[in-house]
């Protein structure tokens, strides 16, 4: 085929010079190039004689996958032979991001792959951009789970993750004049080169039906609807180690025998494939809308599907490793298996493990309960009432009748235990019971209560959050079982969140510390403190930060069309849109800043610090207030960014379709990051850790992990404002009593929006949430008005600090230097020792 462009001629010439040879574990550039070319020609995904960037990405990824498969096989065999106690991490979300950079970085072959792709006429950075983000998560919960997997592998721990293989993810976000628009994610539109389908790993998962009781009293589920769970493995390589663990994702499918050929030939096409259609729904979308009963049933199906398939797999592996599979000693199960529930979504693992042990393995209640309660642990991630799941008893009984029986029995035995052993707690049982039947027409199962009662350990994810669990949310349980509660402050992987996403800054850190060991021992970053005043380091640090800002500015222009000035202060808030995270406070602050700029003379404006305010994040499709906030940010930007009087003094940008790959550009380019949730409402946060690690200063409240970050980096390097958690209840009561007096600046900002300065959209329902003293959707529950004046004063301190470049750079260096505590390696080491009781199992 003739080449039509000079670029193609050059590319074809490069290809012809490289041999086509399979080198599954190549580490040298020429062998890597030959291996990539081999996959381009012999992996049957695209037409031959074509090697565009997309084809080059898939060929490159498949060449790496073969490397990972070999290491995965070695790891699996080693675990099988050693039979260590193994952790299984159950999570509804994994926000993995792109895998190529992380995989070759952890394997130590980045340079070889960069050189190999150059030989083939491509650039590694461009090839990486061809990979879509895996759409398996939404926010911090999923990103934390992915960081944890990276650390488990890097620390050589025997551990796996389990999740669901969502075809369309949460949604892809597009911004129009109407605001946020949602469409399905397309990450599996072609295929994922990282996943390995395991056709021999498939389990039945049953819904509905009825419980049949035999003459001997044995219970079993009959007449149930059966769906198949098929396993897909995503290899997770550790950094600088052979250990490669697995994220096992389940796909729901029906079998060929479930297809009604007779009905199909009669023209009843939908009816013929009814069960296939129902199976496809289970893993179609992350967090389907649950406003209807059908939506609630689908969410509950998803949760049970994950739990049932995973537990069957865990038990099969436990049996596989026993020398005498005919005589299983089930009391040994907790000595070999640790199950961690990432929030309440996997709660049904508790009754499902009980069901399997009793109904299939023949254990009695007491023995099954002893095994279950010694095996399962629970991480709480929220104190928000709406996020503490409650499922209607009638709904669970309909979908999972046997499991509802088990939950009823757990509740009954728990209440009996309290009444017999702790009669003084009788008055607290209404709060502690698992089944809340205070409304007999709408009895609900409190999933968090079921988790606390059934787990051997309950942990929070930041010191403040864990204290709130003990002192408030689970106070009664804590008084009963104080030894059950722990804190495990979250962490992030320094590989993805510094080493790979900011290579220039990483190189500077390695140079000044005279070691690269900080990548797996983040505490070594404290060594930067001794150089915090060094002018040479200041110059290098500023240069690396500016390069990252220029890259971010280019990205913003590319995706929004807005040109931003890299010399302005980059002020960023990127996270899931929610009222408690207070993006509304941020944009009202930007509105007030804009209004004051408009009122200034040209002379006064010369003293203003130019600022680019960037927000990003997805608002859940049915969360109307959050979507109004997204629209307001964009409406403000449309006016501010086109105001010739203001120019580069202020830009307001909404970054669309925020995901991991976007974060890897945004976070290194940031200078100020806003973590401004209402105190006591954010469990931890992990983006605050990523920003701090990258030398970005934080403006924030004493909420979640902000408290510990401020302690570690130094109070002088953190722009603090706002009410503290212990003050919030009192402030809300005072608001209800009409004692709140709003700051004039706050009223001015709201009035500016009401004046239609940012368009004709009616923001009354959004602004009404800040008005009044009581009532649904009113009374400023998240204290935006109360915190507004201290927020604006903190922003003034930011401006003053930024004017002193030397001071700002020193603060930035000290931010990175103080981030050592926030490595997920530290977090996972603590889980392994204190909760799971597992030890290193390194592949030799």
C-alpha positions, -999 to +999 in steps of 0.1 A: +000+000+000+014+034-010+020+059+018+000+091+013+019+115+036+054+122+045+046+111+081+034+077+069+065+073+047+087+080+076+067+056+098+068+028+073+105+032+070+109+029+107+087-002+109+105-020+081+138-015+099+125-034+130+123-072+130+090-089+140+099-111+169+081-121+201+100-112+232+074-116+260+097-103+288+118-079+267+137-051+287+161-038+260+148-012+235+154-032+203+137-063+217+108-043+230+104-027+195+104-061+179+079-074+204+056-044+199+058-049+161+050-086+166+018-077+185+009-051+159+011-078+131-002-109+149-028-097+174-059-097+152-076-065+163-069-041+134-063-043+096-027-049+087-004-023+071-016+002+096+003+015+126-014+047+137-011+058+173-042+039+184-029+006+169+005+014+184-011+018+218-029-016+217+002-034+204+023-017+231-001-025+259-004-062+248+034-065+248+034-053+284+005-075+293+025-106+284+052-094+308+025-090+335+009-124+328+042-141+334+047-123+367+010-128+377+014-166+370+046-167+392+029-148+420-002-170+419+019-201+420+040-188+448+009-178+469-006-213+462+026-230+473+032-209+504-005-208+514-002-176+534-032-158+550-045-136+521-066-104+521-095-099+497-105-063+492-142-059+482-151-026+466-178-014+443-154+011+428-119+012+415-107+044+398-077+029+381-068+055+355-046+047+326-025+016+331+004+018+306+026+045+323+020+029+357+028-006+344+060+001+326+070+025+354+065-002+381+083-027+360+112-004+355+111-004+317+099+031+309+131+042+291+132+010+270+096+015+259+102+052+251+132+043+229+114+013+213+085+035+203+109+061+188+123+033+167+088+026+155+081+063+147+060+071+177+064+091+209+056+074+243+037+104+256+014+104+225+008+067+227-001+070+264-028+095+254-046+069+233-056+049+263-091+055+278-095+056+315-111+024+329-146+035+339-148+015+371-152+042+397-163+078+405-145+095+433-122+091+463-136+057+473-125+041+440-092+059+438-083+049+473-090+013+464-067+015+434-039+031+455-043+003+480-039-024+453-007-007+441+007-007+476-004-043+483+016-054+453+046-031+460+047-044+496+046-080+484+015-087+504-008-117+496-038-097+486-064-094+458-091-069+449-126-078+437-150-055+418-175-053+389-167-048+353-190-019+345-194-015+307-205+021+307-191+034+340-208+063+358-210+086+328-189+108+305-194+145+313-199+171+286-205+208+294-229+228+272-248+260+277-274+240+296-248+227+320-237+191+326-247+165+301-242+128+307-234+101+282-222+065+285-184+059+290-169+041+260-138+026+276-149-009+264-161+002+230-132-016+215-116-037+243-093-034+272-058-048+265-052-053+302-079-077+313-077-114+310-109-133+308-110-165+328-135-187+311-129-214+337-137-191+366-175-188+366-200-190+394-238-190+397-254-161+415-291-165+425-318-140+430-355-141+441-369-176+446-382-190+479-367-208+509-375-245+512-371-262+545-363-300+545-376-324+571-342-321+589-346-284+591-320-277+564-328-245+544-321-239+508-331-215+481-353-229+453-370-216+421-344-188+419-333-167+389-297-177+382-271-154+366-235-164+358-205-144+371-175-146+348-141-135+360-118-109+343-084-104+358-065-071+356-028-076+367-015-051+392+023-050+393+042-039+423+070-013+420+105-028+419+093-063+427+081-094+408+049-096+428+019-089+405-015-093+421-050-093+407-080-070+405-107-096+396-137-080+380-170-099+375-192-097+344-228-109+346-240-132+318-267-158+311-260-191+295-270-204+261-297-226+277-313-195+291-320-183+255-356-193+245-351-204+209-388-213+206-399-179+217-374-162+194-387-181+163-422-171+173-411-135+170-409-129+208-374-116+205-372-096+238-389-124+258-365-150+243-335-131+256-351-119+288-325-133+312-296-122+290-310-087+291-313-088+329-278-101+332-264-072+311-281-047+333-262-057+364-228-046+351-240-019+327-236+013+349-219+022+381-245+035+407-277+034+385-304+058+395-324+044+425-354+067+425-376+038+414-380+003+429-364-011+397-334+011+403-332+000+439-334-036+430-307-032+404-283-015+429-290-043+454-284-068+427-250-053+419-239-054+455-250-090+460-235-101+427-201-087+438-203-104+472-216-137+461-192-142+432-162-131+452-170-153+482-175-183+461-141-176+445-125-170+479-139-203+493-129-222+461-093-209+465-093-218+502-103-253+494-079-256+465-050-249+489-061-275+515-043-308+513-074-327+524-103-310+506-127-337+518-123-327+554-122-289+556-115-274+590-136-243+588-123-228+620-090-224+601-107-202+575-101-169+594-065-179+597-061-180+560-086-154+547-092-117+556-121-099+539-121-061+539-154-043+530-147-009+515-177+010+529-212-005+532-217-016+496-203-051+501-223-056+534-241-086+519-209-105+521-219-111+557-252-130+552-238-146+521-208-161+539-232-173+566-255-188+540-227-207+522-212-220+555-246-232+568-266-242+538-238-256+516-211-266+540-234-278+568-221-257+597-243-247+626-251-211+633-226-206+661-197-221+641-207-201+610-209-169+630-175-175+646-159-179+612-177-149+596-171-125+625-134-134+626-130-130+588-147-098+579-136-062+586-153-029+577-140+004+566-164+033+571-160+062+547-188+086+556-208+101+583-234+116+559-268+101+568-278+096+531-246+076+524-252+052+553-271+027+533-305+016+545-324-010+524-361-018+528-367-051+544-394-059+518-369-052+490-342-076+504-368-102+513-380-101+477-346-103+460-327-123+486-352-142+508-327-165+525-303-136+533-332-116+548-338-146+571-301-146+582-301-108+588-332-111+609-315-138+630-283-118+634-304-088+646-324-110+670-293-126+685-276-093+689-305-077+707-308-108+730-271-105+738-274-069+747-305-075+769-289-104+787-253-090+792-258-052+790-292-044+805-281-009+811-280-004+773-317-013+768-326+023+761-300+025+733-313-005+713-334+016+690-301+032+677-281+000+678-306-025+662-298-037+626-335-037+615-352-005+622-390-011+623-399+021+640-421+027+609-439-007+606-449+002+570-413+008+560-389-014+580-353-010+569-320-028+573-292-004+585-262-017+566-236+002+587-251-014+619-249-048+603-213-042+594-203-030+629-221-059+647-206-086+623-171-074+618-141-080+640-127-045+632-142-012+622-119+016+611-122+052+601-100+068+575-086+099+592-080+107+629-108+132+631-132+109+612-124+079+635-130+100+666-164+111+652-172+074+646-163+066+682-178+097+699-209+102+677-220+079+649-211+045+666-209+058+701-230+030+716-211+003+698-178+018+709-189+017+746-197-020+740-166-030+720-139-003+723-112-027+710-131-031+677-125+004+666-093+017+649-081+046+628-063+040+595-056+074+579-058+071+541-028+074+518-020+077+481+006+058+460+036+080+454+043+062+422+013+074+402+009+106+421+044+120+420+070+097+404+051+092+371+028+122+368+056+148+376+089+134+364+107+167+365+099+174+401+106+138+409+141+140+394+148+172+414+137+154+446+159+124+438+189+147+431+186+166+464+179+136+485+207+116+467+184+086+465+153+074+447+143+052+476+117+079+486+094+063+459+088+034+483+098+051+515+080+084+514+092+095+549+125+102+532+109+134+518+115+150+551+151+153+540+141+182+518+135+204+548+172+211+552+173+226+517+141+246+520+160+279+519+185+269+492+183+293+463+195+266+438+167+243+448+142+272+447+152+278+411+149+242+400+116+237+419+101+268+404+112+257+369+096+222+373+064+238+387+062+262+358+067+234+332+038+216+348+017+248+347+024+253+310+014+217+303-019+223+323-025+256+304-021+238+271-046+211+282-072+237+294-070+255+260-074+221+243-105+210+262-122+243+270-109+268+244-100+292+273-065+306+272-050+309+307-019+327+318+008+303+334+021+333+354-012+336+372-019+318+405-034+284+396-062+279+422-079+245+418-107+224+433-113+191+416-135+165+433-170+150+431-196+179+431-215+178+464-229+205+486-208+195+516-176+198+496-188+234+490-179+242+455-206+268+460-184+286+485-155+286+460-175+301+432-192+327+454-157+337+465-147+340+428-178+360+421-170+385+449-135+388+437-147+395+402-172+422+414-144+439+434-121+438+404-148+455+383-151+483+409-113+489+410-095+516+390-068+505+365-042+516+390-056+495+418-057+465+396-019+467+391-015+454+427-038+424+422-024+389+420-037+374+387-056+342+395-070+313+375-097+295+394-103+260+381-130+236+392-138+201+380-158+171+390-190+152+382-224+159+397-245+127+400-270+127+372-300+130+396-284+155+421-301+187+409-284+211+433-249+198+423-257+202+386-268+238+393-234+245+409-217+231+377-238+254+356-231+284+378-194+279+375-196+277+337-219+307+335-196+328+357-166+317+335-185+326+303-187+362+316-155+366+334-133+351+308-146+374+281-144+406+301-118+428+285-115+450+316-104+420+336-081+401+312-058+377+329-064+391+364-091+365+368-102+334+349-128+309+359-126+275+342-146+243+346-125+213+337-149+188+320-150+150+325-127+149+354-110+116+359-076+101+369-058+110+337-070+146+340-059+147+376-024+136+365-021+168+345-040+191+369-024+182+402+012+187+392+003+221+377-015+234+408-003+260+432-033+264+455-058+237+461-092+241+479-103+215+504-131+234+520-158+209+531-179+217+561-159+206+591-168+170+603-183+160+570-154+148+549-142+114+562-106+119+549-101+131+514-072+119+494-069+146+467-056+169+494-027+144+499-020+144+462-019+181+460+003+185+491+027+159+478+032+179+446+041+210+464+007+226+462-005+247+491-039+241+506-066+264+517-090+244+538-110+237+569-100+214+598-118+185+582-108+150+573-072+144+566-066+182+564-061+181+602-032+157+599-017+173+567-016+207+585+002+190+614+028+173+591+036+202+567+035+229+594+006+253+603+024+282+586+022+264+553-016+258+554-043+285+548-068+276+575-103+290+578-138+281+590-157+266+619-144+235+636-163+202+637-173+205+674-188+239+667-210+228+638-240+215+657-241+246+679-239+269+648-268+250+632-289+253+663-282+291+664-292+293+627-325+276+635-330+301+663-325+330+639-292+342+655-271+341+623-261+375+609-247+372+573-215+390+563-222+419+539-197+404+514-217+372+513-249+390+507-232+411+480-220+380+461-254+364+462-271+396+451-247+398+422-259+363+410-295+374+415-289+405+394-286+382+363-250+393+359-242+358+347-271+351+325-308+345+326-308+311+343-329+311+375-305+303+404-332+309+430-335+272+440-297+271+445-294+303+464-325+294+485-304+267+501-284+295+517-315+314+529-339+310+558-333+293+591-350+260+588-368+238+563-359+212+537-332+225+513-329+258+533-311+271+564-276+268+549-270+234+564-234+233+551-225+267+567-214+284+535-225+318+549-210+313+582-175+304+568-176+329+539-159+358+558-130+337+571-127+321+537-122+355+520-097+365+547-078+333+541-078+340+503-063+375+511-035+357+530-030+336+499-026+367+477-001+382+501+020+350+503+020+346+465+035+381+460+066+368+478+079+343+454+107+331+476+083+325+505+058+307+483+085+283+469+097+275+504+062+268+515+058+245+485+090+226+492+079+222+529+045+209+517+062+181+498+087+175+526+058+170+551+038+145+529+057+113+539+030+101+562+004+101+535+017+072+515-007+043+509+023+020+516+021+032+552-017+028+554-016-007+539+013-018+562-010-008+591-040-026+578-018-057+572-004-057+608-033-044+628-064-057+610-056-084+585-027-101+603-010-109+570+027-109+562+050-103+531+050-132+506+077-121+481+081-139+448+117-150+447 
